[in-house]
């Protein structure tokens, strides 16, 4: 069962007075949404959600990490790709 992104992790580190994580939180929600629909998210996928290329460059790493943690907490992890290399 897929759940909507509640951004619980971002809520824990962001207060009403301090909104420095808010852009990354919005981007994390978009990443979760895209991942649930498409099975993964690339930086350019965020353009359809209104993020500029500059915003994506600035917030991608934090947002992707927040989204990964949130999806793990929701029990909604994307499947891991198969390794191209085998150990012998």
Backbone as a chain_set.jsonl record, in Angstrom:
{"seq": "XXXXXXXXXXXXXXXXXXXXXXXXXXXXXXXXXXXXXXXXXXXXXXXXXXXXXXXXXXXXXXXXXXXXXXXXXXXXXXXXXXXXXXXX", "coords": {"N": [[0.836, -1.171, 0.0], [0.606, 2.169, -0.918], [1.531, 5.209, 0.558], [0.824, 8.697, 1.114], [3.268, 11.319, 1.027], [4.25, 12.395, 4.09], [6.181, 13.936, 5.127], [7.449, 13.724, 7.632], [10.051, 13.595, 8.671], [11.25, 15.998, 7.8], [9.586, 17.762, 9.15], [10.448, 17.359, 11.731], [12.889, 18.659, 11.87], [12.442, 21.258, 11.158], [11.2, 24.35, 12.141], [8.541, 26.75, 12.756], [9.771, 29.207, 12.8], [12.157, 28.78, 11.52], [12.754, 28.122, 8.404], [14.589, 26.845, 6.747], [14.848, 24.255, 5.713], [12.603, 23.892, 4.264], [12.336, 24.225, 1.343], [13.767, 21.928, 0.463], [12.207, 20.017, 1.656], [9.745, 20.269, 0.293], [10.631, 19.51, -2.205], [11.416, 16.898, -1.634], [8.929, 15.73, -1.145], [7.871, 15.877, -3.719], [9.683, 14.195, -5.044], [9.089, 11.755, -3.827], [6.445, 11.44, -4.688], [6.815, 11.276, -7.504], [8.463, 9.009, -7.603], [6.723, 7.05, -6.624], [4.89, 6.989, -8.699], [6.416, 6.478, -11.047], [8.444, 4.736, -10.374], [10.954, 5.664, -9.875], [13.064, 8.61, -9.665], [14.444, 11.243, -11.452], [16.617, 14.119, -11.51], [15.718, 15.973, -13.515], [13.039, 15.34, -13.695], [11.764, 16.832, -11.822], [11.171, 19.286, -12.868], [8.584, 19.375, -13.918], [7.149, 19.739, -11.649], [7.463, 22.318, -10.992], [9.962, 23.166, -10.111], [12.941, 24.979, -10.524], [15.893, 24.601, -12.614], [18.086, 25.571, -11.139], [17.174, 25.447, -8.484], [16.911, 22.694, -8.233], [19.58, 21.84, -8.487], [20.613, 23.018, -6.195], [19.137, 21.869, -4.033], [18.861, 19.104, -4.434], [20.458, 16.89, -3.373], [19.941, 16.892, -0.566], [17.123, 16.745, -0.583], [16.67, 14.32, -1.934], [17.803, 12.533, -0.125], [16.16, 12.969, 2.136], [13.728, 12.121, 1.049], [14.287, 9.412, 0.607], [14.597, 8.45, 3.241], [12.049, 9.003, 4.259], [10.445, 7.392, 2.567], [11.385, 4.908, 3.325], [10.52, 4.825, 5.98], [7.809, 4.809, 5.496], [7.59, 2.346, 4.481], [7.883, 1.982, 1.805], [9.79, 1.487, -0.323], [11.679, 1.983, -3.289], [12.424, -0.629, -5.626], [15.579, -2.273, -5.572], [18.03, -1.87, -8.073], [19.243, -4.493, -10.177], [22.506, -5.774, -9.869], [25.109, -4.996, -12.125], [27.436, -6.269, -12.118], [28.967, -9.281, -11.23], [30.056, -11.088, -8.412], [32.769, -13.261, -8.249]], "CA": [[0.0, 0.0, 0.0], [1.4, 3.382, -1.013], [1.036, 6.309, 1.377], [1.295, 10.004, 0.67], [4.434, 11.803, 1.774], [3.866, 13.237, 5.221], [7.357, 14.732, 5.458], [7.655, 13.697, 9.072], [11.45, 13.875, 8.971], [11.444, 17.439, 7.627], [8.873, 18.431, 10.232], [11.226, 17.254, 12.963], [14.047, 19.552, 11.855], [12.034, 22.584, 10.709], [10.215, 25.009, 12.983], [7.869, 27.861, 12.092], [10.711, 30.32, 12.707], [13.323, 28.395, 10.738], [12.249, 27.399, 7.227], [15.687, 26.573, 5.827], [14.694, 22.947, 5.086], [11.317, 23.836, 3.586], [12.445, 23.898, -0.088], [14.164, 20.528, 0.324], [11.041, 19.229, 2.056], [8.797, 20.27, -0.83], [11.234, 18.708, -3.262], [11.35, 15.5, -1.187], [7.548, 15.287, -1.384], [7.75, 15.671, -5.161], [10.472, 13.004, -5.366], [8.298, 10.598, -3.383], [5.313, 11.353, -5.609], [7.317, 10.795, -8.793], [8.945, 7.641, -7.41], [5.563, 6.173, -6.512], [4.24, 6.885, -10.005], [7.303, 6.013, -12.107], [9.418, 3.775, -9.886], [12.222, 6.351, -9.645], [13.011, 10.04, -9.954], [15.66, 11.902, -11.897], [16.516, 15.556, -11.241], [14.921, 16.684, -14.505], [11.616, 15.056, -13.47], [11.22, 17.832, -10.902], [10.749, 20.468, -13.62], [7.129, 19.344, -14.054], [6.593, 20.135, -10.354], [7.701, 23.739, -10.811], [11.292, 23.48, -9.605], [13.866, 25.466, -11.543], [17.156, 23.843, -12.597], [18.931, 26.069, -10.049], [16.662, 24.876, -7.233], [17.232, 21.27, -8.229], [21.01, 21.726, -8.183], [20.861, 23.429, -4.807], [18.452, 21.07, -3.004], [18.691, 17.705, -4.836], [21.066, 15.907, -2.469], [19.191, 16.863, 0.694], [15.758, 16.282, -0.851], [16.725, 12.892, -2.269], [18.05, 11.818, 1.135], [14.936, 13.045, 2.934], [12.725, 11.26, 0.412], [14.662, 8.012, 0.848], [14.28, 8.136, 4.638], [10.59, 9.01, 4.388], [9.905, 6.192, 1.916], [11.727, 3.754, 4.155], [9.609, 4.839, 7.12], [6.472, 4.46, 4.998], [7.625, 0.981, 3.975], [7.588, 2.172, 0.395], [11.088, 1.667, -0.956], [11.791, 1.495, -4.66], [13.228, -1.844, -5.688], [16.988, -2.049, -5.892], [18.38, -2.418, -9.401], [20.148, -5.644, -10.168], [23.903, -5.416, -10.088], [25.649, -5.34, -13.439], [28.662, -7.013, -11.903], [28.827, -10.441, -10.34], [31.249, -11.515, -7.707], [33.108, -14.643, -8.59]], "C": [[0.889, 1.245, 0.0], [0.722, 4.492, -0.217], [1.512, 7.623, 0.783], [2.44, 10.452, 1.566], [3.979, 12.749, 2.866], [4.987, 14.183, 5.616], [7.604, 14.813, 6.956], [9.086, 14.044, 9.443], [11.716, 15.367, 8.859], [10.757, 18.196, 8.749], [9.663, 18.399, 11.537], [12.37, 18.254, 13.02], [13.706, 20.976, 11.437], [10.983, 23.143, 11.659], [9.56, 26.13, 12.186], [8.82, 29.035, 11.889], [11.867, 30.038, 11.753], [12.871, 27.527, 9.567], [13.355, 26.996, 6.257], [15.571, 25.213, 5.14], [13.414, 22.844, 4.266], [11.431, 23.568, 2.082], [12.843, 22.434, -0.328], [13.014, 19.604, 0.711], [10.005, 19.146, 0.955], [9.329, 19.409, -1.968], [11.195, 17.226, -2.9], [9.948, 14.938, -1.422], [7.327, 15.014, -2.87], [8.502, 14.417, -5.596], [9.705, 11.743, -4.987], [7.13, 10.372, -4.331], [5.742, 10.753, -6.942], [7.77, 9.344, -8.684], [7.785, 6.664, -7.31], [4.884, 5.963, -7.859], [5.108, 6.187, -11.043], [8.304, 4.961, -11.671], [10.786, 4.37, -9.63], [12.077, 7.814, -10.029], [14.394, 10.534, -10.348], [15.512, 13.398, -11.647], [15.621, 16.308, -12.238], [13.426, 16.404, -14.381], [10.958, 16.12, -12.6], [10.773, 19.105, -11.61], [9.231, 20.527, -13.75], [6.422, 19.711, -12.746], [6.921, 21.586, -10.012], [9.06, 24.118, -10.247], [12.178, 23.934, -10.76], [15.124, 24.609, -11.516], [18.083, 24.286, -11.463], [18.487, 25.508, -8.703], [17.015, 23.401, -7.129], [18.71, 21.065, -7.879], [21.262, 22.011, -6.708], [20.315, 22.443, -3.775], [18.389, 19.572, -3.291], [19.226, 16.717, -3.805], [20.288, 15.774, -1.165], [17.79, 16.291, 0.476], [15.726, 14.792, -1.158], [16.946, 12.053, -1.011], [16.813, 11.817, 2.025], [13.852, 12.13, 2.367], [13.022, 9.789, 0.679], [14.308, 7.591, 2.268], [12.767, 8.053, 4.819], [9.967, 7.771, 3.752], [10.222, 4.939, 2.716], [10.797, 3.674, 5.363], [8.188, 4.451, 6.713], [6.426, 3.017, 4.512], [7.405, 0.946, 2.479], [8.882, 2.434, -0.363], [11.038, 1.217, -2.413], [12.673, 0.255, -4.685], [14.645, -1.504, -6.105], [17.267, -2.613, -7.278], [19.324, -3.59, -9.241], [21.548, -5.175, -10.498], [24.331, -5.848, -11.478], [26.883, -6.217, -13.321], [28.388, -8.163, -10.933], [30.148, -10.692, -9.657], [31.519, -12.954, -8.037], [33.874, -15.289, -7.474]], "O": [[1.808, 1.363, 0.811], [-0.49, 4.691, -0.303], [2.49, 7.657, 0.036], [2.562, 10.018, 2.712], [3.386, 13.791, 2.586], [4.761, 15.133, 6.365], [7.935, 15.879, 7.475], [9.31, 14.728, 10.441], [12.349, 15.944, 9.743], [11.301, 19.181, 9.248], [9.554, 19.314, 12.353], [12.781, 18.657, 14.107], [14.597, 21.823, 11.369], [9.986, 22.479, 11.947], [9.978, 26.425, 11.066], [8.691, 29.778, 10.916], [12.486, 30.969, 11.238], [12.635, 26.331, 9.731], [13.095, 26.822, 5.066], [16.151, 25.031, 4.069], [13.164, 21.815, 3.638], [10.676, 22.74, 1.573], [12.308, 21.784, -1.226], [12.872, 18.522, 0.143], [9.446, 18.079, 0.703], [8.58, 18.675, -2.611], [10.965, 16.385, -3.769], [9.803, 13.794, -1.853], [6.674, 14.037, -3.237], [8.007, 13.658, -6.429], [9.679, 10.775, -5.747], [6.859, 9.239, -4.73], [5.105, 9.83, -7.448], [7.492, 8.538, -9.572], [7.856, 5.562, -7.855], [4.361, 4.882, -8.132], [4.604, 5.391, -11.835], [8.956, 4.349, -12.517], [11.696, 3.657, -9.207], [11.087, 8.209, -10.645], [15.382, 10.275, -9.662], [14.389, 13.898, -11.577], [14.852, 17.183, -11.84], [12.619, 17.165, -14.915], [9.74, 16.291, -12.635], [10.068, 19.923, -11.018], [8.648, 21.61, -13.699], [5.217, 19.965, -12.747], [6.689, 22.034, -8.889], [9.287, 25.287, -9.934], [12.162, 23.342, -11.839], [15.403, 23.955, -10.511], [18.791, 23.46, -10.888], [19.32, 25.137, -7.875], [17.376, 22.917, -6.056], [19.041, 20.206, -7.061], [22.04, 21.313, -6.057], [20.956, 22.204, -2.752], [17.896, 18.825, -2.446], [18.511, 15.798, -3.405], [20.011, 14.662, -0.714], [17.326, 15.456, 1.252], [14.839, 14.081, -0.685], [16.347, 10.989, -0.855], [16.458, 10.788, 2.6], [13.147, 11.45, 3.113], [12.109, 9.007, 0.947], [13.78, 6.499, 2.479], [12.266, 7.131, 5.462], [9.064, 7.165, 4.328], [9.413, 4.013, 2.775], [10.338, 2.592, 5.73], [7.456, 3.841, 7.492], [5.357, 2.511, 4.17], [6.816, 0.005, 1.947], [9.045, 3.489, -0.975], [10.431, 0.196, -2.734], [13.569, 0.11, -3.854], [14.882, -0.578, -6.881], [16.8, -3.699, -7.619], [20.101, -3.662, -8.29], [21.737, -4.277, -11.318], [23.965, -6.925, -11.95], [27.322, -6.83, -14.295], [27.665, -8.01, -9.949], [31.217, -10.531, -10.246], [30.602, -13.773, -8.098], [34.248, -16.458, -7.577]]}, "num_chains": 1, "name": "protein.A"}
